[in-house]
Every structure is written in C-alpha cells, then in structure tokens.
Amino acid sequence: MRRLIGITPEQCVFREQERITAMVRSGKVTFFHIRKPAFSEDDLRAYLRPFAPDVREKLTLHDHHALALEMGIGGVHLNRRNPQLSENLKGKRVSVSCHSIEEILQWKEKTDYCFLSPVFDSISKQGYRSGFSLSELRRLFNEGVLDDRVCALSGITFGNIPQLEAVGFTSFALLSSLWELPRAMFITHHNDRYDYVSGAAAVLEGGLRFVQLRMKDADDCEVLAAAEQLRPLCDRHAALLTVDDRIHLLETGLFDGVHVGKHDMPVAEARKITGGKFLLGATCNTAEDVIAATADGADYIGLGPFRFTGTKKNLSPILGVEGYRSILSGRGEGALPVYAIGGITPADLPALRVAGVYGVAVSGVLLTAPDVKRECERILEEVLDKQCNIQ
C-alpha cells in the first residue's frame, strides 16, 4: 500500500496547522513530520497546541522529542541534530534520516521506517543532488536490501512517484509538492445545473484543490452560508478555500485567504490585514500591475483576461497567448505564481504553459461540460508539469 508522509516547511506558511489537519484527516498523508529546526521548545509547544489528539497521533517530531510524551505526539525522528532515542520514547513511532545504503542497513531493523535521500535532485536545497540511479535502486529492492520500511525523500512529486513505485518504493516523503499552490483554481459559478456550492462540490470531486468563492451579487450572509458548506468539503479533499474581495470575512475562520480585484482594496493595504496568516491573491492586467502587486505583497497573481468570458463584467483588454508571453518573459527565479484567467479551455493550456503561466483559473468551462469530472481531469492532465521536481 502506498504511504505518503508529509514534511513541514522550516518557516511557517499560511494556515499551516489547519492545512496539516485537513491533509491528515482526509487521508492525503499517512503521517506528518514537524520539522522546525529554529523553534525553541516553547515555540514548538505553542505550534503543536492547536492540533486535536487524533491528529497529534499522526505527527512526528524532528526536534524537542520530550514534547512527544507531554503532548501525545505519535512519533519522533532521528537526525543529525537528535541522533539518539531516549529510553522513555521507545513506545513511539520512530523514523530516521539516512543518506547511504550503509545507514539504511544500520537502522531499518531498529526503526519503523527510514528516509533515504537524496533520491532525486532537491529543489528546496540548492546543489543537493541525487545520490542514486533508478537502476541501482531497483537492484537493491530486488536483492532485499531496500524494502517497504524505506521511504524515498528529496525531489518527490506526485508526478514522479510512479517512477519510484516501478523500482520498488511504497513510501514517499513530500515537502514542497504538498505546500505549493495547486496549479488549477476554480472560481465559483452557477448555472441551470449547479448552484455555487454544488458546482464547487462537483469540481472538488473532479480533483481540483483550490476554490475561490466569488459571489459578486450576493450579500455577506449568503456568502457565509455557502462558505459554511464548502469549508468541510474543502477540508475533506485537503483543498484551499479563498474568498473574492470580502477581506473582512477572513475573521470567520472559514477561508484560507482572499483575492482582491483591480477595483477592490489595494494590495498593500490588504497585505497589512493578511500578513503571513492568509493567502493573498491579486488581479493584474499588465506588466506594470504584476510588478506593483509583487512589490505590495501579493502571494499569487490572477492575470487576464485570456479571452472574452461571460462570467465577468467590465473586462480589461484581452491578452491572448502573446500577451502572456510578453508580460511573463524574463521573470527571474522565485517570481510569484501567475494564473491565467478568462475563458480558458483545456485546449489552451499547452500554449499558456509555454508562455510562462504557473497555473490557470477556470469557472464556467467546468460547469457547462457534459462530464464535470472528466473536464477537471483534462485540466489537471494539461496543467500539471510532470517534469517538475518539487521536493
């Protein structure tokens, strides 16, 4: 059985504990490793406090192992900072970091599982190159040196897991691929077949994991009523839920973030409210908009419109593929994710990816499709970069 193990980023990201809880309870991950090397014991205690007992049992600590007993944490991880297991922790789930076959042979009989790295080149650690070939790993599995207690680490994505399964791995540790923004966003819409909630529910069933609740003509009570239904649905699928424009609704705890349009609250002002606690998206139509939104603190950009769309009023000038190529050319490493938006269909996605977009925002095209799930699958097949090694 495939086992997926999550790892936290070293620096906290928006709604981190809530997102870990959703990933654990949804079954997206089997265990979650809490790796915060800069945290003091008090910092880590405060970080762990919001987790419910059922989630704590699925967590593993990389530091301050004594908190595993104090706070009911299920596992501890041995590494260079904490190489020894205390006698009183031997009833806990134990894992260890290994960087050679010799270390695997030393530890795999003494622990519940071992991380073997770097299996692929790491993205999060510059210059951390793969130490093993796939043919070598296949041979080691065939010889019984590696087995189901060995977990692949470094450069693991949902796209390259099948390569590792083919050589024998059944366990995979994921870092950045769990925390990066999903490549496809659904902006809520309604038609004769679906209302806002049922449409989003159908798209979540289809595999999309990013929903922006946009109800321009509704009042706050209607938006909150929809959000109260969508929040548990998104948690069940470990999906993000953001709200369009209504930044004051972040205080309800129902949303992961907010998206501000060109004529909504200025990005810099919104950033003062969201800080690092919530995701902040911004609508842009020009290269100058992109530069300004980046400087003002947006986390991602919705750039468009690609073509005419009936789901939005007062459209800005149409960009087309050439518009995206012109605006996005020459952007450096670490540039903000840019989502193409406006009348996009699956057939448009290859050209948009070549033009440099990170992902796409879609709406009506999904809910008007004869088979919503299949249309979602087509979007995901085209938008996901299976060659991207994200750890």
C-alpha positions as CSV (number, residue, x, y, z in Angstrom):
1,M,0.0,0.0,0.0
2,R,1.3,3.5,-0.9
3,R,2.3,5.5,2.1
4,L,2.7,9.3,1.8
5,I,4.5,11.2,4.5
6,G,4.3,15.0,4.7
7,I,7.0,17.3,6.0
8,T,6.5,20.9,7.1
9,P,8.5,23.8,5.6
10,E,11.0,25.2,8.0
11,Q,9.2,28.6,8.0
12,C,5.5,28.6,8.8
13,V,3.1,29.3,6.0
14,F,-0.5,30.4,6.0
15,R,-2.9,28.4,8.0
16,E,-0.3,25.7,8.4
17,Q,-1.9,23.7,11.3
18,E,-5.3,23.8,9.7
19,R,-3.9,22.5,6.4
20,I,-2.0,19.7,8.1
21,T,-5.1,18.7,10.0
22,A,-7.0,18.6,6.7
23,M,-4.3,16.5,5.0
24,V,-4.2,14.0,7.9
25,R,-7.9,13.6,8.3
26,S,-8.6,13.4,4.5
27,G,-6.1,10.6,4.2
28,K,-3.9,12.6,1.8
29,V,-1.0,11.7,4.1
30,T,-0.3,8.9,6.5
31,F,2.0,10.8,8.9
32,F,3.2,14.3,9.1
33,H,6.7,15.3,10.1
34,I,7.1,18.5,12.0
35,R,10.5,19.9,11.1
36,K,11.1,23.4,12.6
37,P,14.8,23.4,13.5
38,A,14.8,27.1,14.6
39,F,12.0,26.6,17.1
40,S,12.7,26.6,20.8
41,E,10.9,24.1,22.9
42,D,8.3,26.7,23.9
43,D,7.8,27.7,20.2
44,L,7.2,24.1,19.3
45,R,4.8,23.5,22.2
46,A,2.8,26.6,21.1
47,Y,2.8,25.3,17.5
48,L,1.5,21.9,18.5
49,R,-1.2,23.1,20.8
50,P,-3.9,23.7,18.2
51,F,-3.8,20.1,16.9
52,A,-6.5,17.7,18.1
53,P,-5.5,14.4,19.8
54,D,-6.3,12.3,16.7
55,V,-4.0,14.5,14.5
56,R,-1.3,14.6,17.1
57,E,-1.0,10.8,17.0
58,K,-0.1,11.1,13.3
59,L,2.6,13.7,13.8
60,T,6.3,13.1,14.2
61,L,8.8,15.5,15.8
62,H,12.2,16.2,14.4
63,D,13.2,18.2,17.5
64,H,12.4,18.6,21.2
65,H,11.4,14.9,21.4
66,A,10.3,15.2,25.0
67,L,7.2,17.0,23.8
68,A,6.1,13.7,22.2
69,L,5.3,12.4,25.7
70,E,4.0,15.7,27.0
71,M,1.6,16.4,24.1
72,G,0.6,12.9,22.9
73,I,2.6,13.1,19.6
74,G,2.8,9.7,17.9
75,G,6.4,9.7,16.6
76,V,9.9,11.0,16.8
77,H,12.5,11.3,14.1
78,L,16.2,10.8,14.5
79,N,18.6,13.0,12.6
80,R,22.0,14.7,12.9
81,R,20.6,17.2,15.5
82,N,18.9,14.4,17.5
83,P,20.8,11.1,16.8
84,Q,19.7,9.1,19.9
85,L,16.4,7.7,21.0
86,S,15.6,8.3,24.7
87,E,14.6,5.1,26.6
88,N,11.2,6.6,27.5
89,L,10.3,7.2,23.9
90,K,10.7,3.6,22.7
91,G,7.0,3.1,22.6
92,K,6.7,5.9,20.0
93,R,6.8,5.5,16.2
94,V,10.5,6.0,15.3
95,S,11.9,7.1,12.0
96,V,15.4,8.2,10.9
97,S,17.2,10.1,8.1
98,C,19.7,8.0,6.1
99,H,21.9,9.2,3.2
100,S,23.6,5.9,2.3
101,I,22.8,2.2,1.9
102,E,25.1,1.5,4.9
103,E,23.0,3.8,7.1
104,I,19.8,2.0,5.9
105,L,21.3,-1.4,6.8
106,Q,22.2,0.0,10.2
107,W,18.8,1.4,11.0
108,K,16.0,-0.3,9.2
109,E,15.6,-3.1,11.7
110,K,15.6,-0.6,14.6
111,T,13.0,1.8,13.3
112,D,9.5,1.9,11.9
113,Y,10.8,3.4,8.7
114,C,13.9,5.2,7.2
115,F,14.1,8.2,4.9
116,L,16.6,7.6,2.1
117,S,17.8,10.8,0.4
118,P,18.5,12.3,-2.0
119,V,16.6,10.1,-4.3
120,F,16.0,12.9,-6.9
121,D,17.7,16.3,-7.0
122,S,16.3,18.6,-4.4
123,I,14.5,21.8,-5.2
124,S,14.4,23.2,-1.7
125,K,18.2,22.7,-1.1
126,Q,20.4,24.2,-3.8
127,G,23.0,21.8,-5.0
128,Y,21.6,18.7,-3.2
129,R,21.9,16.2,-6.0
130,S,20.5,12.7,-6.4
131,G,22.8,10.1,-4.9
132,F,21.2,7.1,-6.6
133,S,20.2,5.9,-10.0
134,L,16.9,4.2,-10.6
135,S,18.6,1.1,-11.9
136,E,20.7,0.9,-8.7
137,L,17.6,1.3,-6.5
138,R,15.8,-1.4,-8.5
139,R,18.7,-3.8,-7.9
140,L,18.7,-3.0,-4.2
141,F,15.0,-3.7,-3.9
142,N,15.4,-7.0,-5.9
143,E,18.1,-8.1,-3.5
144,G,16.1,-7.2,-0.4
145,V,18.5,-4.5,0.8
146,L,15.7,-2.0,0.4
147,D,12.1,-2.8,1.4
148,D,8.8,-1.3,2.5
149,R,10.5,0.3,5.5
150,V,12.5,2.6,3.3
151,C,10.9,5.9,2.3
152,A,12.0,7.9,-0.7
153,L,12.9,11.5,0.1
154,S,14.1,14.6,-1.9
155,G,12.6,15.9,-5.2
156,I,9.5,13.8,-4.8
157,T,6.4,14.9,-6.6
158,F,3.0,13.3,-7.3
159,G,4.2,13.2,-11.0
160,N,7.4,11.2,-10.4
161,I,6.1,8.8,-7.7
162,P,5.2,6.2,-10.4
163,Q,8.9,6.0,-11.4
164,L,9.8,5.1,-7.9
165,E,7.0,2.6,-7.5
166,A,8.3,0.9,-10.6
167,V,11.6,0.2,-8.9
168,G,10.0,-0.9,-5.6
169,F,9.3,2.0,-3.3
170,T,5.9,2.1,-1.5
171,S,6.6,5.1,0.9
172,F,7.3,8.6,-0.2
173,A,8.1,11.8,1.8
174,L,6.8,15.1,0.3
175,L,7.6,18.6,1.2
176,S,7.2,21.4,-1.4
177,S,4.7,19.4,-3.5
178,L,2.3,19.5,-0.6
179,W,2.8,23.2,0.1
180,E,3.0,24.7,-3.4
181,L,-0.2,26.3,-4.6
182,P,-2.4,24.0,-6.8
183,R,-2.0,24.6,-10.5
184,A,-5.7,24.8,-11.2
185,M,-8.1,27.1,-9.4
186,F,-11.9,27.0,-9.7
187,I,-13.7,30.3,-9.4
188,T,-17.3,29.5,-8.3
189,H,-20.1,30.0,-10.7
190,H,-23.7,28.9,-11.1
191,N,-25.9,27.9,-13.9
192,D,-29.1,25.9,-14.5
193,R,-27.4,22.6,-13.3
194,Y,-25.4,23.9,-10.4
195,D,-25.6,26.4,-7.6
196,Y,-22.4,27.8,-6.1
197,V,-22.0,25.0,-3.5
198,S,-23.0,22.0,-5.7
199,G,-20.8,23.3,-8.5
200,A,-17.7,23.6,-6.3
201,A,-18.5,20.2,-4.8
202,A,-18.5,18.6,-8.3
203,V,-15.2,20.3,-9.1
204,L,-13.6,19.0,-5.8
205,E,-14.8,15.5,-6.7
206,G,-13.1,16.0,-10.1
207,G,-9.7,16.6,-8.4
208,L,-9.2,20.4,-8.3
209,R,-7.9,21.6,-4.9
210,F,-8.2,25.3,-5.0
211,V,-11.6,27.1,-4.8
212,Q,-12.2,30.8,-4.8
213,L,-15.7,31.7,-3.6
214,R,-16.8,34.5,-5.8
215,M,-20.5,35.7,-5.4
216,K,-20.4,39.3,-6.6
217,D,-24.2,39.9,-6.4
218,A,-24.7,38.1,-3.0
219,D,-24.7,39.7,0.4
220,D,-22.3,38.6,3.2
221,C,-24.9,36.3,4.8
222,E,-25.3,34.4,1.5
223,V,-21.5,34.1,1.1
224,L,-21.1,32.8,4.6
225,A,-23.9,30.3,4.2
226,A,-22.1,28.9,1.1
227,A,-18.7,29.0,2.9
228,E,-20.0,27.1,5.9
229,Q,-20.9,24.3,3.5
230,L,-17.8,24.5,1.4
231,R,-15.3,24.6,4.3
232,P,-15.8,21.0,5.4
233,L,-15.9,19.8,1.7
234,C,-12.6,21.5,1.1
235,D,-11.1,20.0,4.3
236,R,-12.3,16.6,3.2
237,H,-10.3,17.0,0.0
238,A,-7.4,18.9,1.6
239,A,-8.3,21.8,-0.7
240,L,-7.8,25.6,-0.3
241,L,-10.9,27.9,0.0
242,T,-10.5,31.6,-0.5
243,V,-13.0,34.4,-0.9
244,D,-13.2,37.1,-3.5
245,D,-12.9,40.7,-2.3
246,R,-14.5,40.4,1.1
247,I,-11.4,40.5,3.2
248,H,-13.4,41.2,6.4
249,L,-14.8,37.7,6.2
250,L,-11.3,36.2,7.0
251,E,-12.1,36.8,10.6
252,T,-14.7,34.0,10.4
253,G,-12.0,31.3,10.1
254,L,-13.8,29.8,7.1
255,F,-11.2,30.9,4.5
256,D,-7.6,30.3,3.7
257,G,-7.2,33.6,2.0
258,V,-8.6,36.4,-0.1
259,H,-8.4,37.6,-3.7
260,V,-8.6,41.3,-4.4
261,G,-9.5,42.7,-7.8
262,K,-8.2,45.9,-9.5
263,H,-11.0,47.9,-8.0
264,D,-11.1,46.3,-4.6
265,M,-8.9,47.1,-1.6
266,P,-5.3,48.0,-2.7
267,V,-2.9,45.0,-2.4
268,A,-0.6,46.8,0.1
269,E,-3.5,47.6,2.4
270,A,-4.8,44.0,2.1
271,R,-1.3,42.7,3.0
272,K,-1.4,44.5,6.3
273,I,-4.5,42.5,7.2
274,T,-3.5,39.1,5.8
275,G,0.2,39.3,6.9
276,G,1.5,35.7,6.7
277,K,-1.6,34.2,8.2
278,F,-3.7,34.2,5.0
279,L,-3.1,33.7,1.3
280,L,-3.4,37.0,-0.8
281,G,-4.1,37.0,-4.5
282,A,-4.4,40.0,-6.8
283,T,-5.9,40.6,-10.2
284,C,-3.5,42.1,-12.8
285,N,-3.9,43.0,-16.4
286,T,-0.5,44.5,-17.4
287,A,3.2,44.0,-16.7
288,E,3.1,47.2,-14.5
289,D,0.3,45.6,-12.5
290,V,2.3,42.5,-11.9
291,I,5.3,44.5,-10.7
292,A,3.2,46.6,-8.4
293,A,1.3,43.6,-6.9
294,T,4.5,41.8,-6.3
295,A,6.1,44.8,-4.5
296,D,2.9,45.3,-2.5
297,G,3.0,41.7,-1.1
298,A,0.7,39.5,-3.1
299,D,1.3,35.8,-2.8
300,Y,0.0,35.0,-6.4
301,I,-1.5,36.8,-9.3
302,G,-4.5,36.2,-11.5
303,L,-3.5,37.7,-14.9
304,G,-6.0,38.2,-17.7
305,P,-8.3,38.1,-19.4
306,F,-7.1,35.5,-21.8
307,R,-10.2,35.9,-24.0
308,F,-13.8,37.1,-23.6
309,T,-15.7,35.5,-20.8
310,G,-19.4,35.9,-19.8
311,T,-18.6,35.2,-16.1
312,K,-17.1,38.6,-15.5
313,K,-18.3,42.2,-16.1
314,N,-16.2,45.2,-17.3
315,L,-13.4,43.1,-18.8
316,S,-10.0,44.6,-19.3
317,P,-8.3,44.3,-22.8
318,I,-7.9,40.7,-23.9
319,L,-4.3,39.4,-23.6
320,G,-4.2,36.2,-25.7
321,V,-1.2,33.9,-25.6
322,E,1.1,36.7,-26.9
323,G,0.1,39.0,-24.1
324,Y,1.1,36.4,-21.5
325,R,4.3,35.7,-23.3
326,S,5.2,39.4,-23.4
327,I,4.3,40.1,-19.7
328,L,5.9,36.9,-18.3
329,S,9.1,36.8,-20.3
330,G,12.3,37.3,-18.4
331,R,10.9,36.8,-15.0
332,G,13.5,35.6,-12.6
333,E,13.7,32.7,-10.1
334,G,11.2,32.9,-7.3
335,A,8.7,35.1,-9.2
336,L,5.2,34.9,-7.9
337,P,2.9,32.2,-9.3
338,V,0.7,33.6,-12.1
339,Y,-2.7,32.1,-13.0
340,A,-4.1,32.8,-16.4
341,I,-7.8,33.6,-16.2
342,G,-10.7,34.4,-18.6
343,G,-12.5,31.9,-20.9
344,I,-9.8,29.3,-20.7
345,T,-10.4,25.7,-22.0
346,P,-8.2,22.6,-21.8
347,A,-7.1,23.1,-25.4
348,D,-5.5,26.4,-24.4
349,L,-3.3,25.1,-21.7
350,P,-0.2,23.8,-23.6
351,A,0.3,27.2,-25.2
352,L,-0.3,29.0,-21.9
353,R,2.3,26.9,-20.1
354,V,4.8,27.6,-22.8
355,A,4.0,31.3,-22.3
356,G,5.1,31.0,-18.7
357,V,2.0,30.8,-16.6
358,Y,2.1,28.8,-13.3
359,G,-1.5,27.7,-13.5
360,V,-5.0,28.5,-14.6
361,A,-8.2,29.8,-13.1
362,V,-11.3,28.2,-14.6
363,S,-15.0,28.6,-14.0
364,G,-17.9,28.2,-16.5
365,V,-16.0,25.7,-18.7
366,L,-16.2,23.1,-16.0
367,L,-19.9,23.5,-15.1
368,T,-21.1,23.5,-18.7
369,A,-19.2,20.4,-19.6
370,P,-21.3,17.2,-20.1
371,D,-19.0,15.4,-17.6
372,V,-17.6,17.7,-15.0
373,K,-15.2,15.2,-13.5
374,R,-13.7,14.3,-16.9
375,E,-13.3,18.0,-17.7
376,C,-11.5,18.5,-14.4
377,E,-9.2,15.6,-15.3
378,R,-8.4,17.1,-18.7
379,I,-7.5,20.4,-17.0
380,L,-5.2,18.7,-14.5
381,E,-3.6,16.5,-17.1
382,E,-2.6,19.6,-19.1
383,V,-1.7,22.0,-16.3
384,L,0.5,19.8,-14.2
385,D,4.2,19.8,-15.0
386,K,5.1,16.2,-14.5
387,Q,8.8,17.0,-15.2
388,C,9.0,19.5,-12.3
389,N,11.0,18.1,-9.4
390,I,9.4,19.8,-6.4
391,Q,10.5,18.4,-3.0
